[in-house]
Amino acid sequence: MMRQLISSGAPWEPLVGYSRAVRVGNVVEVAGTTAQDGDVITGEGDVYAQTQRVLEKIG
């Protein structure tokens, strides 16, 4: 099966060999995605709102 690395363009990804996501076949593993955008945390204290934001970013 083909392995596809998915990058977000963050400057540290090539330096440490980090990928935002890895796809192998029909499975996608996602890492390091949070509900924080800069200094703003979406839904602080609200797990549901944070999960929605993370899934939006992954999409």
PDB file of N, CA, C and O in Angstrom:
ATOM      1  N   MET A   1       0.835  -1.195   0.000  1.00  0.00           N
ATOM      2  CA  MET A   1       0.000   0.000   0.000  1.00  0.00           C
ATOM      3  C   MET A   1       0.871   1.246   0.000  1.00  0.00           C
ATOM      4  O   MET A   1       1.961   1.270   0.571  1.00  0.00           O
ATOM      5  N   MET A   2       0.365   2.270  -0.649  1.00  0.00           N
ATOM      6  CA  MET A   2       1.084   3.531  -0.723  1.00  0.00           C
ATOM      7  C   MET A   2       0.907   4.327   0.568  1.00  0.00           C
ATOM      8  O   MET A   2      -0.188   4.390   1.127  1.00  0.00           O
ATOM      9  N   ARG A   3       1.989   4.928   1.029  1.00  0.00           N
ATOM     10  CA  ARG A   3       1.962   5.781   2.223  1.00  0.00           C
ATOM     11  C   ARG A   3       2.078   7.230   1.766  1.00  0.00           C
ATOM     12  O   ARG A   3       2.993   7.578   1.020  1.00  0.00           O
ATOM     13  N   GLN A   4       1.150   8.074   2.214  1.00  0.00           N
ATOM     14  CA  GLN A   4       1.138   9.483   1.824  1.00  0.00           C
ATOM     15  C   GLN A   4       1.279  10.331   3.079  1.00  0.00           C
ATOM     16  O   GLN A   4       0.488  10.198   4.013  1.00  0.00           O
ATOM     17  N   LEU A   5       2.287  11.205   3.105  1.00  0.00           N
ATOM     18  CA  LEU A   5       2.479  12.145   4.209  1.00  0.00           C
ATOM     19  C   LEU A   5       1.758  13.438   3.864  1.00  0.00           C
ATOM     20  O   LEU A   5       1.877  13.941   2.746  1.00  0.00           O
ATOM     21  N   ILE A   6       1.008  13.980   4.824  1.00  0.00           N
ATOM     22  CA  ILE A   6       0.232  15.196   4.605  1.00  0.00           C
ATOM     23  C   ILE A   6       0.791  16.275   5.512  1.00  0.00           C
ATOM     24  O   ILE A   6       0.821  16.115   6.732  1.00  0.00           O
ATOM     25  N   SER A   7       1.235  17.372   4.918  1.00  0.00           N
ATOM     26  CA  SER A   7       1.883  18.456   5.648  1.00  0.00           C
ATOM     27  C   SER A   7       0.962  19.657   5.778  1.00  0.00           C
ATOM     28  O   SER A   7       0.127  19.918   4.912  1.00  0.00           O
ATOM     29  N   SER A   8       1.130  20.382   6.877  1.00  0.00           N
ATOM     30  CA  SER A   8       0.382  21.631   7.045  1.00  0.00           C
ATOM     31  C   SER A   8       1.223  22.831   6.626  1.00  0.00           C
ATOM     32  O   SER A   8       0.725  23.956   6.574  1.00  0.00           O
ATOM     33  N   GLY A   9       2.501  22.593   6.326  1.00  0.00           N
ATOM     34  CA  GLY A   9       3.395  23.673   5.942  1.00  0.00           C
ATOM     35  C   GLY A   9       4.104  24.319   7.117  1.00  0.00           C
ATOM     36  O   GLY A   9       4.804  25.317   6.942  1.00  0.00           O
ATOM     37  N   ALA A  10       3.936  23.764   8.319  1.00  0.00           N
ATOM     38  CA  ALA A  10       4.608  24.309   9.502  1.00  0.00           C
ATOM     39  C   ALA A  10       6.121  24.160   9.336  1.00  0.00           C
ATOM     40  O   ALA A  10       6.583  23.152   8.802  1.00  0.00           O
ATOM     41  N   PRO A  11       6.901  25.155   9.788  1.00  0.00           N
ATOM     42  CA  PRO A  11       8.343  25.142   9.534  1.00  0.00           C
ATOM     43  C   PRO A  11       9.087  23.995  10.218  1.00  0.00           C
ATOM     44  O   PRO A  11      10.160  23.610   9.754  1.00  0.00           O
ATOM     45  N   TRP A  12       8.557  23.446  11.295  1.00  0.00           N
ATOM     46  CA  TRP A  12       9.273  22.389  12.011  1.00  0.00           C
ATOM     47  C   TRP A  12       9.035  21.000  11.414  1.00  0.00           C
ATOM     48  O   TRP A  12       9.748  20.058  11.759  1.00  0.00           O
ATOM     49  N   GLU A  13       8.060  20.858  10.538  1.00  0.00           N
ATOM     50  CA  GLU A  13       7.763  19.527   9.982  1.00  0.00           C
ATOM     51  C   GLU A  13       8.972  18.899   9.278  1.00  0.00           C
ATOM     52  O   GLU A  13       9.313  17.754   9.573  1.00  0.00           O
ATOM     53  N   PRO A  14       9.627  19.612   8.362  1.00  0.00           N
ATOM     54  CA  PRO A  14      10.786  18.979   7.704  1.00  0.00           C
ATOM     55  C   PRO A  14      11.990  18.847   8.636  1.00  0.00           C
ATOM     56  O   PRO A  14      12.846  17.989   8.421  1.00  0.00           O
ATOM     57  N   LEU A  15      12.061  19.678   9.656  1.00  0.00           N
ATOM     58  CA  LEU A  15      13.213  19.640  10.568  1.00  0.00           C
ATOM     59  C   LEU A  15      13.196  18.410  11.470  1.00  0.00           C
ATOM     60  O   LEU A  15      14.249  17.854  11.780  1.00  0.00           O
ATOM     61  N   VAL A  16      12.012  17.986  11.891  1.00  0.00           N
ATOM     62  CA  VAL A  16      11.922  16.862  12.830  1.00  0.00           C
ATOM     63  C   VAL A  16      11.219  15.650  12.229  1.00  0.00           C
ATOM     64  O   VAL A  16      10.988  14.666  12.932  1.00  0.00           O
ATOM     65  N   GLY A  17      10.876  15.700  10.953  1.00  0.00           N
ATOM     66  CA  GLY A  17      10.217  14.574  10.305  1.00  0.00           C
ATOM     67  C   GLY A  17       8.782  14.384  10.742  1.00  0.00           C
ATOM     68  O   GLY A  17       8.294  13.256  10.820  1.00  0.00           O
ATOM     69  N   TYR A  18       8.111  15.469  11.023  1.00  0.00           N
ATOM     70  CA  TYR A  18       6.741  15.462  11.531  1.00  0.00           C
ATOM     71  C   TYR A  18       5.769  15.643  10.376  1.00  0.00           C
ATOM     72  O   TYR A  18       6.000  16.459   9.484  1.00  0.00           O
ATOM     73  N   SER A  19       4.683  14.883  10.395  1.00  0.00           N
ATOM     74  CA  SER A  19       3.621  15.056   9.408  1.00  0.00           C
ATOM     75  C   SER A  19       2.306  15.289  10.135  1.00  0.00           C
ATOM     76  O   SER A  19       2.028  14.623  11.132  1.00  0.00           O
ATOM     77  N   ARG A  20       1.504  16.212   9.660  1.00  0.00           N
ATOM     78  CA  ARG A  20       0.191  16.486  10.256  1.00  0.00           C
ATOM     79  C   ARG A  20      -0.697  15.249  10.187  1.00  0.00           C
ATOM     80  O   ARG A  20      -1.473  14.970  11.101  1.00  0.00           O
ATOM     81  N   ALA A  21      -0.569  14.517   9.089  1.00  0.00           N
ATOM     82  CA  ALA A  21      -1.351  13.294   8.926  1.00  0.00           C
ATOM     83  C   ALA A  21      -0.585  12.334   8.031  1.00  0.00           C
ATOM     84  O   ALA A  21       0.263  12.739   7.236  1.00  0.00           O
ATOM     85  N   VAL A  22      -0.902  11.056   8.176  1.00  0.00           N
ATOM     86  CA  VAL A  22      -0.323  10.013   7.334  1.00  0.00           C
ATOM     87  C   VAL A  22      -1.478   9.156   6.831  1.00  0.00           C
ATOM     88  O   VAL A  22      -2.325   8.711   7.605  1.00  0.00           O
ATOM     89  N   ARG A  23      -1.496   8.937   5.529  1.00  0.00           N
ATOM     90  CA  ARG A  23      -2.535   8.096   4.937  1.00  0.00           C
ATOM     91  C   ARG A  23      -1.894   6.831   4.370  1.00  0.00           C
ATOM     92  O   ARG A  23      -0.928   6.891   3.609  1.00  0.00           O
ATOM     93  N   VAL A  24      -2.452   5.691   4.755  1.00  0.00           N
ATOM     94  CA  VAL A  24      -2.054   4.402   4.209  1.00  0.00           C
ATOM     95  C   VAL A  24      -3.341   3.700   3.814  1.00  0.00           C
ATOM     96  O   VAL A  24      -4.153   3.344   4.668  1.00  0.00           O
ATOM     97  N   GLY A  25      -3.523   3.502   2.511  1.00  0.00           N
ATOM     98  CA  GLY A  25      -4.771   2.914   2.032  1.00  0.00           C
ATOM     99  C   GLY A  25      -5.941   3.830   2.344  1.00  0.00           C
ATOM    100  O   GLY A  25      -5.918   5.010   1.993  1.00  0.00           O
ATOM    101  N   ASN A  26      -6.969   3.294   3.005  1.00  0.00           N
ATOM    102  CA  ASN A  26      -8.138   4.121   3.332  1.00  0.00           C
ATOM    103  C   ASN A  26      -8.131   4.581   4.795  1.00  0.00           C
ATOM    104  O   ASN A  26      -9.155   5.027   5.313  1.00  0.00           O
ATOM    105  N   VAL A  27      -6.972   4.470   5.455  1.00  0.00           N
ATOM    106  CA  VAL A  27      -6.839   4.902   6.851  1.00  0.00           C
ATOM    107  C   VAL A  27      -5.997   6.172   6.908  1.00  0.00           C
ATOM    108  O   VAL A  27      -4.926   6.245   6.305  1.00  0.00           O
ATOM    109  N   VAL A  28      -6.495   7.184   7.646  1.00  0.00           N
ATOM    110  CA  VAL A  28      -5.757   8.420   7.852  1.00  0.00           C
ATOM    111  C   VAL A  28      -5.547   8.604   9.351  1.00  0.00           C
ATOM    112  O   VAL A  28      -6.511   8.645  10.116  1.00  0.00           O
ATOM    113  N   GLU A  29      -4.292   8.714   9.768  1.00  0.00           N
ATOM    114  CA  GLU A  29      -3.935   8.978  11.162  1.00  0.00           C
ATOM    115  C   GLU A  29      -3.570  10.450  11.262  1.00  0.00           C
ATOM    116  O   GLU A  29      -2.762  10.942  10.474  1.00  0.00           O
ATOM    117  N   VAL A  30      -4.158  11.163  12.226  1.00  0.00           N
ATOM    118  CA  VAL A  30      -3.952  12.598  12.384  1.00  0.00           C
ATOM    119  C   VAL A  30      -3.271  12.851  13.723  1.00  0.00           C
ATOM    120  O   VAL A  30      -3.598  12.215  14.725  1.00  0.00           O
ATOM    121  N   ALA A  31      -2.309  13.796  13.736  1.00  0.00           N
ATOM    122  CA  ALA A  31      -1.582  14.103  14.968  1.00  0.00           C
ATOM    123  C   ALA A  31      -1.470  15.604  15.180  1.00  0.00           C
ATOM    124  O   ALA A  31      -1.462  16.384  14.227  1.00  0.00           O
ATOM    125  N   GLY A  32      -1.386  15.988  16.422  1.00  0.00           N
ATOM    126  CA  GLY A  32      -1.060  17.363  16.767  1.00  0.00           C
ATOM    127  C   GLY A  32      -2.085  18.404  16.394  1.00  0.00           C
ATOM    128  O   GLY A  32      -1.715  19.552  16.148  1.00  0.00           O
ATOM    129  N   THR A  33      -3.345  18.062  16.341  1.00  0.00           N
ATOM    130  CA  THR A  33      -4.378  19.024  15.983  1.00  0.00           C
ATOM    131  C   THR A  33      -5.145  19.416  17.238  1.00  0.00           C
ATOM    132  O   THR A  33      -5.680  18.560  17.943  1.00  0.00           O
ATOM    133  N   THR A  34      -5.195  20.710  17.508  1.00  0.00           N
ATOM    134  CA  THR A  34      -5.883  21.214  18.693  1.00  0.00           C
ATOM    135  C   THR A  34      -6.906  22.266  18.291  1.00  0.00           C
ATOM    136  O   THR A  34      -6.986  22.662  17.128  1.00  0.00           O
ATOM    137  N   ALA A  35      -7.680  22.709  19.264  1.00  0.00           N
ATOM    138  CA  ALA A  35      -8.694  23.737  19.015  1.00  0.00           C
ATOM    139  C   ALA A  35      -8.117  25.137  19.144  1.00  0.00           C
ATOM    140  O   ALA A  35      -8.870  26.109  19.214  1.00  0.00           O
ATOM    141  N   GLN A  36      -6.804  25.257  19.177  1.00  0.00           N
ATOM    142  CA  GLN A  36      -6.162  26.561  19.318  1.00  0.00           C
ATOM    143  C   GLN A  36      -5.744  27.090  17.963  1.00  0.00           C
ATOM    144  O   GLN A  36      -5.156  26.370  17.156  1.00  0.00           O
ATOM    145  N   ASP A  37      -6.054  28.368  17.716  1.00  0.00           N
ATOM    146  CA  ASP A  37      -5.651  29.076  16.507  1.00  0.00           C
ATOM    147  C   ASP A  37      -4.918  30.331  16.953  1.00  0.00           C
ATOM    148  O   ASP A  37      -5.543  31.326  17.319  1.00  0.00           O
ATOM    149  N   GLY A  38      -3.592  30.284  16.922  1.00  0.00           N
ATOM    150  CA  GLY A  38      -2.821  31.414  17.439  1.00  0.00           C
ATOM    151  C   GLY A  38      -3.040  31.530  18.934  1.00  0.00           C
ATOM    152  O   GLY A  38      -2.796  30.579  19.677  1.00  0.00           O
ATOM    153  N   ASP A  39      -3.500  32.691  19.379  1.00  0.00           N
ATOM    154  CA  ASP A  39      -3.765  32.911  20.808  1.00  0.00           C
ATOM    155  C   ASP A  39      -5.190  32.566  21.204  1.00  0.00           C
ATOM    156  O   ASP A  39      -5.538  32.640  22.382  1.00  0.00           O
ATOM    157  N   VAL A  40      -6.018  32.192  20.241  1.00  0.00           N
ATOM    158  CA  VAL A  40      -7.436  31.934  20.503  1.00  0.00           C
ATOM    159  C   VAL A  40      -7.673  30.433  20.674  1.00  0.00           C
ATOM    160  O   VAL A  40      -7.278  29.634  19.824  1.00  0.00           O
ATOM    161  N   ILE A  41      -8.320  30.058  21.778  1.00  0.00           N
ATOM    162  CA  ILE A  41      -8.720  28.674  22.000  1.00  0.00           C
ATOM    163  C   ILE A  41     -10.231  28.606  21.827  1.00  0.00           C
ATOM    164  O   ILE A  41     -10.984  29.230  22.576  1.00  0.00           O
ATOM    165  N   THR A  42     -10.663  27.839  20.828  1.00  0.00           N
ATOM    166  CA  THR A  42     -12.093  27.679  20.587  1.00  0.00           C
ATOM    167  C   THR A  42     -12.704  26.839  21.692  1.00  0.00           C
ATOM    168  O   THR A  42     -12.181  25.774  22.020  1.00  0.00           O
ATOM    169  N   GLY A  43     -13.795  27.298  22.268  1.00  0.00           N
ATOM    170  CA  GLY A  43     -14.553  26.513  23.232  1.00  0.00           C
ATOM    171  C   GLY A  43     -13.783  26.152  24.480  1.00  0.00           C
ATOM    172  O   GLY A  43     -13.884  25.023  24.959  1.00  0.00           O
ATOM    173  N   GLU A  44     -13.024  27.071  25.013  1.00  0.00           N
ATOM    174  CA  GLU A  44     -12.249  26.767  26.226  1.00  0.00           C
ATOM    175  C   GLU A  44     -13.163  26.189  27.306  1.00  0.00           C
ATOM    176  O   GLU A  44     -14.140  26.823  27.702  1.00  0.00           O
ATOM    177  N   GLY A  45     -12.840  24.981  27.780  1.00  0.00           N
ATOM    178  CA  GLY A  45     -13.650  24.306  28.782  1.00  0.00           C
ATOM    179  C   GLY A  45     -14.831  23.537  28.212  1.00  0.00           C
ATOM    180  O   GLY A  45     -15.574  22.901  28.960  1.00  0.00           O
ATOM    181  N   ASP A  46     -15.015  23.588  26.890  1.00  0.00           N
ATOM    182  CA  ASP A  46     -16.144  22.926  26.227  1.00  0.00           C
ATOM    183  C   ASP A  46     -15.599  21.876  25.252  1.00  0.00           C
ATOM    184  O   ASP A  46     -15.235  22.201  24.122  1.00  0.00           O
ATOM    185  N   VAL A  47     -15.546  20.627  25.694  1.00  0.00           N
ATOM    186  CA  VAL A  47     -14.959  19.558  24.894  1.00  0.00           C
ATOM    187  C   VAL A  47     -15.680  19.392  23.559  1.00  0.00           C
ATOM    188  O   VAL A  47     -15.035  19.132  22.543  1.00  0.00           O
ATOM    189  N   TYR A  48     -16.989  19.536  23.543  1.00  0.00           N
ATOM    190  CA  TYR A  48     -17.755  19.394  22.306  1.00  0.00           C
ATOM    191  C   TYR A  48     -17.333  20.459  21.289  1.00  0.00           C
ATOM    192  O   TYR A  48     -17.070  20.137  20.131  1.00  0.00           O
ATOM    193  N   ALA A  49     -17.268  21.711  21.712  1.00  0.00           N
ATOM    194  CA  ALA A  49     -16.882  22.806  20.807  1.00  0.00           C
ATOM    195  C   ALA A  49     -15.444  22.621  20.319  1.00  0.00           C
ATOM    196  O   ALA A  49     -15.144  22.886  19.154  1.00  0.00           O
ATOM    197  N   GLN A  50     -14.558  22.169  21.204  1.00  0.00           N
ATOM    198  CA  GLN A  50     -13.172  21.939  20.800  1.00  0.00           C
ATOM    199  C   GLN A  50     -13.091  20.811  19.771  1.00  0.00           C
ATOM    200  O   GLN A  50     -12.345  20.907  18.797  1.00  0.00           O
ATOM    201  N   THR A  51     -13.853  19.756  19.989  1.00  0.00           N
ATOM    202  CA  THR A  51     -13.856  18.634  19.045  1.00  0.00           C
ATOM    203  C   THR A  51     -14.376  19.076  17.689  1.00  0.00           C
ATOM    204  O   THR A  51     -13.828  18.683  16.658  1.00  0.00           O
ATOM    205  N   GLN A  52     -15.430  19.891  17.675  1.00  0.00           N
ATOM    206  CA  GLN A  52     -15.949  20.403  16.403  1.00  0.00           C
ATOM    207  C   GLN A  52     -14.881  21.190  15.659  1.00  0.00           C
ATOM    208  O   GLN A  52     -14.715  21.027  14.450  1.00  0.00           O
ATOM    209  N   ARG A  53     -14.146  22.054  16.384  1.00  0.00           N
ATOM    210  CA  ARG A  53     -13.101  22.871  15.744  1.00  0.00           C
ATOM    211  C   ARG A  53     -11.982  21.993  15.190  1.00  0.00           C
ATOM    212  O   ARG A  53     -11.502  22.220  14.080  1.00  0.00           O
ATOM    213  N   VAL A  54     -11.573  21.002  15.957  1.00  0.00           N
ATOM    214  CA  VAL A  54     -10.503  20.104  15.503  1.00  0.00           C
ATOM    215  C   VAL A  54     -10.938  19.372  14.237  1.00  0.00           C
ATOM    216  O   VAL A  54     -10.157  19.259  13.291  1.00  0.00           O
ATOM    217  N   LEU A  55     -12.163  18.879  14.207  1.00  0.00           N
ATOM    218  CA  LEU A  55     -12.639  18.168  13.020  1.00  0.00           C
ATOM    219  C   LEU A  55     -12.756  19.093  11.810  1.00  0.00           C
ATOM    220  O   LEU A  55     -12.532  18.659  10.680  1.00  0.00           O
ATOM    221  N   GLU A  56     -13.106  20.364  12.035  1.00  0.00           N
ATOM    222  CA  GLU A  56     -13.124  21.345  10.940  1.00  0.00           C
ATOM    223  C   GLU A  56     -11.709  21.511  10.371  1.00  0.00           C
ATOM    224  O   GLU A  56     -11.518  21.525   9.155  1.00  0.00           O
ATOM    225  N   LYS A  57     -10.736  21.635  11.254  1.00  0.00           N
ATOM    226  CA  LYS A  57      -9.350  21.824  10.804  1.00  0.00           C
ATOM    227  C   LYS A  57      -8.838  20.609  10.048  1.00  0.00           C
ATOM    228  O   LYS A  57      -8.127  20.749   9.053  1.00  0.00           O
ATOM    229  N   ILE A  58      -9.196  19.419  10.515  1.00  0.00           N
ATOM    230  CA  ILE A  58      -8.765  18.197   9.835  1.00  0.00           C
ATOM    231  C   ILE A  58      -9.386  18.130   8.442  1.00  0.00           C
ATOM    232  O   ILE A  58      -8.735  17.730   7.477  1.00  0.00           O
ATOM    233  N   GLY A  59     -10.659  18.528   8.352  1.00  0.00           N
ATOM    234  CA  GLY A  59     -11.345  18.506   7.061  1.00  0.00           C
ATOM    235  C   GLY A  59     -10.700  19.414   6.066  1.00  0.00           C
ATOM    236  O   GLY A  59     -11.159  19.509   4.928  1.00  0.00           O
TER     237      GLY A  59
END
